[in-house]
Structure formats: C-alpha cells, structure tokens
Amino acid sequence: MESYKNFRLAAYVWAYYLKDITREKLERDIETFRMYAPLDKVYLENHRAQIDVDQDTLRWVKEVFESHGIQVSGGITSTALVNGKRKPSIFGTFCYTDEEHRALYTRLIEDLAGVFDEIILDDFFFTACKCEKCIAAKGERSWAQYRLDLMEDFSHEITKRAKAVNPKLNFIIKYPAWYKSYHETGYNPQKQRDIFDMIYTGTETREAVYNAQHMQRYHSYSIMRFLENTAPGKNGGGWIDAGGSGDNINRFLEQAELTILGGARELTLWNFEFMIRPDINVLPAMTKDLRRIDAVVSGCGSPVGASVYEPFNSDGEDLLYNYMGMGGIALEPTPDFKDDAPVLFVTRSSAKDPQIVPKVCSYVRSGGNLVMTSGFLKETWDRGIRELTSVQPTDRTVEGEEYMIANRNYTASDIVRGSGPVRFDVLSTKDNATWCDITVCCREFNTPVLTEEDYGNGRVFVLNVPHNYADFYRLPQRVWETLSKHLSMGQKVYCASDAKCIFVAYDNNVYGIQNYTSHKSNVRVIVRGKCEGLRDLESGEILGKAALLSTPSRGFDCAYFIPEPDEYAVDLQIGAGAWTFFEVLSGE
C-alpha cells in the first residue's frame, strides 16, 4: 500500500508480542497490517515490566521487517521489578537513585544500541519513587526539583553509554501527553532536548469525562505545537493509541488527524499487535481518514495562533488553553516568551516565570495585546501587575448564565444566554478606568468576564475563568465570538462557534474547522479585510458569500475609536464530527 506523502506511518511493537513470536506469525501479521494501512517503520521493544526480549530475537525480527522494506528502530518501556523488590512508585518505574536499577537500565539500553541505530524511550522514562534512598538523596529540595536534577543526570549517563556502543545512534526521548505533570515526575524537556538527539510527542487523548487527566480533544493538537516549539526541527513525530476509544472510534481518528494537522512528520501507532486485532479494528477507518488529511496538509503552511506562554516546569491553571481551543480559538503554546507576538495569552502557569511582570509590562507598553486570566491576576497581584490594570481580585463568587456583550469599540450591545449557570470570581473594576467587553449578569449584580484597558501603546485584557473549566462549554456563541476576536488579533481569520468546535489556522490562507458536537453546528467565519467568500479546499466549492459586519464607531462623547479593518462574515453549517477546510477569497 502506498505511503502517505507528508508523513510516515510507524507502529510500536511491544515486548509482550515479541517474547513468543514465530517467523510465520510475524509474516502473517505484517501482511494483515499492510492489507489496511501502509507501514513505513516499526520500533521493537526489548523490555517492559518483567518481560525481556533477547538480542538474537530482536535481530531476526528486525531482518523480517526490513525484508518488507520497513525501517526498524529499538524501544524500551522503563518499568521493572528489579531483584524482585517492589519500589514505592506508580507503574513500577525504575528508581534512578538506586544503583541496581541504574545498572539494569543501562545494560538494557546498551543491548538496544548493539542492535539498532535508533532508540526511542517509551513514555515511562520518569520517576515517582519515594523509597528511603530517594528520600535521603532529595534532602531539602522539592520532589519536582530533585527529580528534574536526577533525570537530567541519568539522561547524560545513558546517552553517553549508548553512544559508546553505537556512535551512529539516534537517541529519542518520547514525552507523554500529560504535560502538566512533567516536572513533578522528572521529565525535563528544557534540558533533555539538548541531551537527546530528538524528542517525540505523545498526542494520545482519552474520554474527557471519565478520565483523571483532563485531556480535551484539542490537546492532541496543542501538545504537538508545544513540543514543536520546544525543540524546533527535532520533534520526530506524534504517538497515539486507541485506549479510551472503545465506545467511540472517532477519538482515535481525531488523535491522528490533529497530530498531523499540528505538524507531525511521523505518526506512531501503539501498538502493532493491537492494530491487527479484529476486536479493535481501527486501521481500515484510520487509513481512509489519513488519506484525506494527507491531501489537506499538502496545502497547509505553518500553524498560527495566539501565543500561549507556558514556561518550563510550570503549573497553575493546568491545560486551561485546551478548553479555549475547544471553543474555536487558534492557539500556539510555547515555552518561550514571544515579545513580538500580536497577542500574548498568560495563565497562572505563566506566572511561574519570576520575571513575568516586567516582561508583560514592557510587552504591552511597546504595543502588544496581553490577555491575562483571573488566575494570573491573582498570582501576580502582589508582584506589580496592578501597574497594568485597575481590575482587582476578590474572595467572592457569583453564578449566572446571562451575558452582556458590549465591545468597547462598538456602540451596539447584546444580551445573550448560555446553556447553563457558570460560577465566576467577582472581579472589582473601576468604572471608565476599565471597560467590560463581556459581563455575566446575576440578577441585580454583575461581574466582568472580559475586560480591557490601555497601557502605553498596547492593550490589556483580563479573562475571568470559570471555576469549572468545563463550564466554558456553557458559554453562548456571541461570548465565544468576542473572546475569539480579541485573542486572534494579528490573524486574518477567526471564528464564532458553539463550544466544542476546533479551529486551525495556517500562515498561507488555509483554515480548518471541526465540529465535535453530536449535532450540526452553525459556525460564523469572520475575515479581517476584503472578502468575497470562502472556497472549500478539497472540492473547490464556494461555501458562501461574505457579508460586511458592523464597523467601529465613536460612542457617546468619545473623541475617537480604535481603527480596525473591515470584517466580513460567512456563515457555515458543519455536520457532527465533520471537518471543513477552506481558503479565503479576497477578491483582490
């Protein structure tokens, strides 16, 4: 079967499959896989838990795959019961404080390097161990700092030892999808991106309700973007699995789509054995789906979106931006402070940067547009952020479902209702020092959801975050439109949708929208500048005529309004679970 044009398809072959494999079965299974999907590469695992695969087995299996024109690399899952002694560690990960554990792990890596020119570490290369040795070695450091230091040190050791065995080795560390917990378990991309030759991205997401990891579907895209920005040019690809998709195969397909749309040059399926099992049976649907996505990304440029500042080793409003991404807002998370970004989105996690307040003050003063969350406001309130805003946090909360939209630059206002009550912090504002673009109305009291004010040559926005992030999905479309408008400044296109629509944007006038609801959804695409309509990227069909929206106007006794380009709207209906890809017809 012909390979995809824009990415390679790979599969991870775990040790449970390899320990008893026969040549006859392997040949049949390769044929079965390739009946449904191309297979460009495999990663053969030599160790997982209490299973080891010897070098002789790895060599003959490698030869069989290579005889079919399939590239072969090695892999390892870093879990073990060393010398039969349990460690106090979730998943039984290795204890990298214990010399016996280090010695065994190093030997396993050296064995891999003796067979393969490339090795990938599956996403268990972390530690949660709290044994007596770890407690003593940690000393006064936090667990996070101790583990970051420990894994940095051991990463140097294993790369050195592996390359002593095989100087040609390409050594890859794969990071799991659970980004918010990296530092607590020793994952250290800030340092490891320069220790290992490449990194890899776990883009697997799960059922959003009955899972403790809070992974919204947008996460398969956003974590790809975050790690692409972490190590530009060194991110080998994305890794997905069908776990949590048993009741809905679309979750597996969505992982694949968003991983490729996020820029992956290789897609790894976990795992080879599961992909050919008849009770899982995801390959046929995925192959057809990826043919479509492959054709689409042939025409895509580089992804663009509001810059989300996520410093390394930070936490706070964990994964908040994924809930925003599920509201049709294009985002670009990065560990770097982008002082040239048209819009900078900062959360409580961003406040972990000790220099964040002077950085954002300088950014806004020089003309930037800062959107800070209520969590960021609280975290930096005593660190000087009040220089930028008159908005003040309080210890009170309110609950409402009616919203007033009163964008500062327009005289008209709207009253709209959401799909259920949402609890917000009460934020204290000073009339006419701060403007409320969005207000939640709670009977005869209200509080802002989005404020704005000026500072130097730029603008400052405060976003009041719902206490339950999932309540973002209760916001009405007009609220999402206003949020999108401000978070998309500097971009040509933004959209207004019901919650649970994803919007991806590229720098060459290519865009995509997927409806993740269970029903047909109305989406308004808004274009800044002259627009005659939209053209479907795949069919060439004209999707609709553009209508000029209301323009900025001087309100009341105001002396001026802020200049904005004309905005044109095209209204689309997108079916449940469907993608629409399009380009803007400017008419120029």
C-alpha positions in Angstrom: 0.0 0.0 0.0 1.3 3.4 -1.0 2.8 5.5 1.8 1.5 8.9 2.8 3.1 11.9 1.2 3.6 14.2 4.2 4.4 11.8 7.0 5.5 8.3 7.7 3.3 5.7 9.5 5.0 3.8 12.2 4.0 1.2 14.8 5.4 0.3 18.2 5.9 -3.4 18.7 5.8 -4.2 22.4 7.7 -6.9 24.3 4.6 -9.0 25.1 4.2 -9.6 21.4 7.9 -10.3 20.7 8.6 -12.7 23.5 6.9 -15.7 21.9 6.7 -14.6 18.3 7.4 -17.0 15.4 8.6 -16.1 12.0 5.4 -17.5 10.4 3.1 -15.4 12.6 5.2 -12.3 12.1 5.0 -12.6 8.3 1.2 -13.1 8.5 0.8 -10.1 10.9 2.8 -7.8 8.6 0.6 -8.9 5.7 -2.5 -8.3 7.7 -1.4 -4.8 8.8 -0.5 -3.9 5.2 -3.9 -5.0 3.9 -5.3 -2.0 5.7 -2.5 0.6 6.0 1.0 1.4 4.8 3.7 0.6 7.3 6.9 2.6 6.9 8.6 2.0 10.3 8.5 -0.1 13.5 10.0 0.3 16.9 10.9 -3.1 18.5 10.8 -3.1 22.3 13.4 -5.1 24.3 11.9 -4.6 27.8 8.6 -3.8 29.6 7.7 -4.6 33.2 9.1 -8.1 33.8 9.5 -9.1 30.1 12.8 -9.0 28.3 13.5 -9.7 24.6 17.0 -11.0 23.8 19.2 -9.5 21.2 19.0 -12.6 18.9 15.2 -12.3 18.7 15.4 -8.6 18.1 17.9 -9.2 15.2 15.9 -11.8 13.3 12.6 -9.8 13.8 14.4 -6.8 12.5 15.5 -8.7 9.5 12.0 -9.8 8.7 10.6 -6.3 8.9 13.5 -4.9 6.8 12.8 -7.6 4.1 9.4 -6.0 3.6 11.1 -2.5 3.2 10.1 -1.4 6.7 12.6 0.7 8.7 13.3 -0.7 12.1 14.4 1.0 15.4 14.5 0.0 19.0 12.4 0.9 22.0 12.1 0.4 25.7 9.4 0.8 28.4 11.0 1.9 31.6 9.1 -0.2 34.1 10.6 -3.1 36.1 10.6 -5.2 39.3 14.4 -5.2 40.0 15.6 -8.2 42.0 12.0 -9.0 43.0 11.8 -5.9 45.3 8.9 -3.6 45.0 9.6 0.2 45.0 7.0 2.7 46.1 6.5 4.1 42.6 3.4 4.3 40.4 3.6 1.9 37.4 6.7 0.4 38.8 9.0 2.8 37.1 12.8 2.4 37.6 14.3 4.1 40.7 17.2 6.2 39.3 18.6 6.8 42.8 19.2 3.1 43.2 22.4 1.9 41.7 21.0 -1.6 41.0 18.2 0.0 39.0 20.6 2.2 37.1 22.8 -0.7 36.3 20.0 -2.8 34.9 18.5 0.1 32.9 21.9 1.0 31.4 22.5 -2.6 30.4 19.1 -2.7 28.6 20.0 0.5 26.7 23.4 -0.8 25.7 21.7 -4.0 24.5 19.4 -1.9 22.3 22.3 0.2 21.0 24.0 -3.1 20.0 21.2 -3.9 17.6 19.7 -0.6 16.4 20.9 2.7 15.0 17.9 4.4 16.6 16.3 4.1 20.0 13.1 5.6 21.4 12.2 5.7 25.1 8.5 5.0 25.6 6.8 7.4 28.0 7.7 5.7 31.2 11.1 7.3 31.5 10.0 9.1 34.6 10.1 8.5 38.3 7.6 8.8 41.1 9.7 6.7 43.5 9.7 7.7 47.2 11.8 5.0 48.6 14.2 5.6 51.5 17.1 6.1 49.1 15.2 8.8 47.2 14.0 10.5 50.4 17.6 10.7 51.7 19.0 11.9 48.4 16.4 14.5 47.9 17.3 16.4 51.0 15.8 19.9 51.2 14.9 20.0 47.5 11.3 19.7 46.4 10.4 16.4 44.8 10.0 18.1 41.5 13.5 19.7 41.6 15.1 16.5 42.8 13.6 14.5 40.0 14.4 17.1 37.4 18.1 17.0 38.5 18.1 13.2 38.8 16.7 12.6 35.4 18.9 15.2 33.8 21.9 13.4 35.2 20.8 10.0 34.2 19.9 11.1 30.7 23.5 12.2 30.3 24.7 8.9 31.5 22.6 6.6 29.3 23.2 8.7 26.1 27.0 8.5 26.8 26.9 4.8 27.4 24.6 4.0 24.4 26.8 6.0 22.0 29.9 4.3 23.3 28.3 1.1 22.0 27.0 2.7 18.8 28.4 6.1 17.8 25.9 6.3 14.9 22.9 6.1 17.3 20.0 8.5 17.1 18.6 8.6 20.6 15.0 9.8 21.0 13.1 10.6 24.2 9.3 10.4 23.9 7.2 12.7 26.1 3.8 11.6 27.3 0.6 13.6 26.7 0.3 14.5 30.4 2.4 17.7 30.0 1.1 19.4 33.2 2.9 16.8 35.3 6.3 16.6 33.6 8.4 18.4 36.2 6.8 16.5 39.2 8.0 13.2 37.7 11.4 14.3 36.3 10.6 14.9 32.6 12.8 17.8 31.7 12.4 18.9 28.1 14.2 22.2 28.8 17.5 20.2 29.4 16.7 16.9 27.7 16.1 18.5 24.3 19.9 19.1 24.2 20.9 15.8 25.7 19.0 13.5 23.4 19.2 13.7 19.6 15.5 14.1 19.1 12.2 14.3 21.1 8.9 12.7 20.3 5.3 13.7 21.3 2.6 11.7 22.9 -0.6 13.0 21.4 -3.0 10.4 22.8 -6.1 11.8 24.4 -8.9 10.0 26.3 -12.6 10.1 27.0 -12.9 13.6 28.5 -15.3 12.9 31.4 -14.3 9.6 32.9 -10.5 10.2 33.0 -8.4 12.0 35.6 -6.0 13.7 33.1 -8.4 16.5 31.9 -7.3 15.9 28.3 -9.7 17.7 25.9 -9.6 16.6 22.3 -7.7 19.8 21.3 -4.8 18.5 23.4 -3.7 16.2 20.5 -3.0 19.4 18.5 -1.8 21.7 21.3 0.8 19.4 22.7 2.2 18.8 19.3 2.5 22.5 18.8 4.1 23.0 22.3 6.8 20.4 21.7 7.4 21.6 18.1 8.1 24.9 19.7 10.2 23.3 22.4 12.7 21.7 20.0 12.2 23.1 16.5 13.3 20.6 13.9 14.0 17.9 16.5 10.5 16.7 17.2 10.3 13.3 15.5 6.5 12.9 15.4 3.4 12.1 17.3 2.3 8.9 19.1 -1.3 7.8 19.5 -3.2 4.8 20.9 -6.8 3.5 20.9 -7.1 3.4 24.6 -10.3 5.1 25.8 -11.8 4.9 22.3 -13.6 1.6 22.7 -17.0 3.2 22.8 -16.2 5.8 20.1 -13.6 5.1 17.4 -13.7 8.8 16.4 -11.5 9.6 19.4 -8.7 7.5 17.9 -9.2 9.0 14.5 -9.2 12.6 15.9 -5.8 11.9 17.6 -4.4 11.0 14.3 -5.9 14.0 12.5 -4.9 16.6 15.0 -1.4 15.2 15.3 -0.8 15.5 11.6 -2.5 18.9 11.4 -0.2 20.0 14.2 2.8 19.4 12.1 3.9 15.7 12.8 6.2 14.2 10.2 5.7 10.7 11.6 2.7 9.1 13.3 3.4 6.1 15.6 0.5 3.7 16.4 0.6 2.0 19.8 0.8 -0.8 19.2 1.4 -3.1 16.2 -0.4 -6.1 17.8 -3.4 -4.1 18.8 -3.8 -2.6 15.4 -4.3 -6.0 13.8 -6.6 -7.4 16.4 -10.1 -7.9 14.9 -11.9 -6.7 18.1 -10.1 -3.4 17.9 -10.3 -3.0 14.1 -9.3 0.7 13.8 -6.9 0.5 10.9 -9.5 0.5 8.0 -11.2 3.7 9.1 -7.9 5.4 10.0 -6.4 4.7 6.6 -9.2 6.3 4.7 -9.2 9.2 7.2 -5.5 9.8 6.9 -5.6 9.8 3.1 -7.8 12.8 3.3 -5.7 14.6 5.9 -2.5 13.9 4.0 -4.0 15.6 0.9 -5.1 18.6 3.0 -1.8 19.2 4.7 -0.1 19.2 1.3 -1.6 22.6 1.0 -1.0 23.9 4.6 1.6 26.3 5.7 2.9 26.7 9.2 0.3 26.8 12.1 -0.5 30.2 13.6 -2.5 31.2 16.7 -2.4 33.4 19.8 0.9 32.8 21.7 0.3 30.9 24.9 3.2 31.3 27.3 3.9 28.0 29.2 7.3 28.3 30.9 9.1 25.0 31.5 8.3 23.3 34.8 5.3 25.4 35.5 1.8 24.7 36.7 -1.3 26.6 37.8 -4.3 26.7 35.5 -3.3 23.4 34.1 -4.3 22.8 30.5 -6.7 25.7 30.6 -5.9 26.6 27.0 -7.2 23.3 25.7 -10.7 24.3 26.9 -10.3 27.6 25.0 -9.1 25.7 21.9 -12.3 23.7 22.1 -14.2 27.0 21.6 -12.8 27.6 18.2 -9.8 29.8 19.1 -6.5 29.1 17.3 -3.6 28.9 19.9 0.1 28.3 19.7 1.5 27.2 23.1 5.2 27.7 23.6 7.8 27.6 26.4 9.3 30.9 25.1 8.1 34.4 25.9 7.2 35.8 22.4 7.6 39.6 22.8 6.8 40.0 19.1 3.5 38.1 19.2 0.4 40.2 18.3 -1.4 38.5 21.2 0.1 37.0 24.3 -2.1 34.8 26.4 -0.9 34.2 30.0 -2.3 32.0 32.7 -1.4 31.2 36.3 1.2 28.8 34.8 2.9 31.7 33.0 3.3 33.4 36.4 5.9 30.8 37.4 8.4 32.9 35.4 9.9 35.1 38.1 10.3 38.0 35.6 6.9 37.8 34.1 5.5 41.1 35.4 8.3 43.3 34.0 8.2 41.2 30.8 4.5 41.7 30.2 4.6 45.4 31.2 7.3 46.0 28.6 5.4 43.9 26.0 2.2 45.9 26.3 3.9 49.2 26.6 5.6 48.6 23.2 2.3 47.8 21.5 1.4 44.2 22.4 -2.1 42.8 23.3 -2.0 41.0 26.6 -4.8 38.6 27.6 -4.3 37.5 31.3 -6.5 35.1 33.1 -8.0 35.8 36.5 -5.6 33.1 37.9 -2.7 35.1 36.5 -4.1 38.3 38.0 -4.3 36.7 41.5 -0.9 35.1 41.3 0.8 38.4 40.3 -1.3 40.9 42.2 1.3 41.4 44.9 4.1 41.3 42.3 3.2 44.5 40.5 0.6 43.5 37.9 -1.7 46.3 39.2 0.5 48.6 37.2 -1.4 47.3 34.1 -5.0 47.1 35.3 -7.5 48.5 37.7 -9.2 45.1 37.9 -8.8 43.6 41.4 -9.4 40.1 42.6 -11.8 39.4 45.5 -12.7 36.4 47.6 -16.4 36.4 46.4 -18.0 34.4 43.6 -21.2 34.6 41.6 -23.2 32.3 39.3 -25.0 33.3 36.2 -26.0 32.3 32.7 -27.0 35.7 31.1 -24.3 37.8 29.4 -24.0 41.3 28.2 -21.7 41.9 25.2 -20.6 45.5 24.9 -17.4 45.6 22.9 -15.6 48.9 23.6 -15.1 49.8 20.0 -18.8 49.4 19.0 -21.9 51.2 20.2 -24.3 48.3 20.0 -24.6 45.7 22.8 -26.3 42.3 23.1 -27.8 40.3 25.8 -27.4 36.5 25.3 -28.0 33.4 27.4 -25.8 30.4 27.8 -26.8 26.7 28.2 -26.5 26.7 32.0 -25.2 28.6 35.0 -21.5 29.3 35.4 -19.6 30.2 38.5 -17.1 33.1 38.2 -14.9 35.1 40.6 -16.2 38.5 41.4 -13.6 40.9 39.9 -13.7 44.5 41.1 -13.4 47.1 38.4 -13.2 50.9 38.3 -15.7 52.5 36.0 -14.2 54.0 32.9 -10.7 53.1 34.0 -11.6 49.6 32.7 -14.1 48.6 30.1 -16.2 45.4 30.3 -16.4 43.7 26.9 -18.3 40.7 28.4 -20.3 40.8 31.6 -22.1 38.0 33.3 -25.4 39.2 34.8 -26.5 37.7 38.1 -29.9 39.3 38.8 -29.2 42.9 40.0 -25.5 42.3 40.2 -22.9 41.5 37.6 -19.2 41.0 37.2 -16.9 41.1 34.2 -15.9 38.0 32.1 -13.6 40.0 29.8 -12.3 43.5 30.5 -9.9 45.7 28.5 -7.9 48.9 29.0 -4.9 50.7 27.5 -1.3 50.8 28.7 1.3 52.6 26.7 0.9 51.6 23.1 -0.9 48.3 23.8 -4.0 46.9 25.4 -4.6 44.7 28.4 -7.5 42.2 28.7 -8.5 40.2 31.8 -10.3 36.9 31.3 -12.4 35.7 34.2 -12.0 31.9 34.1 -15.0 29.7 35.2 -14.3 27.8 38.4 -15.1 24.6 36.4 -13.2 24.8 33.1 -15.8 22.6 31.5 -18.3 25.4 32.1 -16.6 27.2 29.2 -18.8 24.9 27.1 -21.9 26.5 28.5 -20.9 29.9 27.1 -23.1 31.2 24.1 -21.7 31.7 20.7 -21.7 35.5 21.0 -19.4 35.3 24.0 -17.1 32.9 22.1 -17.1 35.4 19.2 -15.9 38.2 21.4 -13.2 36.1 23.0 -12.0 34.9 19.6 -12.0 38.4 18.2 -9.5 39.6 20.9 -7.4 36.5 21.1 -7.0 36.5 17.3 -5.7 40.0 16.8 -2.9 39.9 14.2 -4.6 37.0 12.4 -6.7 37.3 9.2 -9.5 34.9 10.2 -11.2 33.9 13.4 -14.5 32.1 14.0 -17.5 32.1 16.3 -18.9 28.7 17.1 -20.7 26.8 19.7 -18.4 25.2 22.1 -16.6 22.0 21.0 -15.6 23.2 17.6 -11.8 23.3 16.8 -10.3 25.9 14.5 -6.8 25.5 13.0 -5.1 28.3 11.0 -2.1 28.4 8.8 0.1 31.2 7.5 -0.8 30.6 3.9 -4.5 31.4 4.0 -5.6 27.8 4.8 -8.0 27.1 7.6 -9.9 24.2 9.1 -12.9 23.8 11.4 -14.1 20.6 13.0 -17.4 20.2 14.8 -17.0 17.9 17.9 -20.6 18.2 19.0 -23.2 15.5 18.4 -25.3 17.6 16.1 -24.9 20.0 13.1 -23.4 23.3 14.3 -23.6 26.8 12.9 -20.2 28.5 12.7 -19.5 32.0 11.7 -16.2 32.6 9.9 -15.0 36.2 10.2 -12.4 37.6 7.9 -10.4 40.8 8.5 -10.1 42.7 5.3 -11.8 42.4 1.9 -13.5 39.1 1.4 -15.9 37.7 -1.2 -16.4 34.3 0.3 -14.7 31.0 1.2 -13.6 28.2 -1.1 -13.7 24.6 0.1 -10.0 23.4 -0.1 -11.0 19.9 -1.2 -14.0 20.3 -3.5 -13.3 23.8 -4.8 -16.9 24.7 -4.0 -17.7 28.2 -2.9 -19.0 27.9 0.6 -20.9 31.1 0.9 -21.0 34.8 0.2 -19.4 37.2 2.7 -21.4 39.9 4.4 -19.9 43.1 5.8 -20.3 43.3 9.6 -20.8 46.5 11.6 -17.8 48.7 11.8 -16.2 50.5 14.8 -18.0 53.7 15.8 -17.4 56.6 18.2 -19.6 56.0 21.2 -21.4 58.7 23.2 -19.0 61.7 23.7 -15.9 59.7 22.9 -13.4 61.6 20.8 -12.3 58.6 18.7 -12.5 54.8 18.1 -9.7 52.3 17.6 -9.1 51.7 13.8 -9.9 48.2 12.7 -10.0 46.6 9.2 -13.5 45.9 7.8 -14.8 42.5 8.9 -16.7 40.1 6.7 -18.7 37.1 7.9 -19.5 33.8 6.2 -22.0 31.5 8.0 -21.4 27.8 7.7 -23.2 24.7 8.8 -20.8 21.9 9.8 -22.1 18.4 10.4 -21.4 16.4 13.6 -17.8 15.1 13.7 -17.0 16.7 10.3 -14.0 18.8 9.2 -14.3 21.7 6.7 -11.1 23.0 5.2 -11.2 26.3 3.3 -9.3 29.3 1.9 -10.4 32.9 1.9 -11.4 34.6 -1.4 -10.2 38.1 -1.1 -11.5 39.4 -4.4 -8.4 41.4 -4.9 
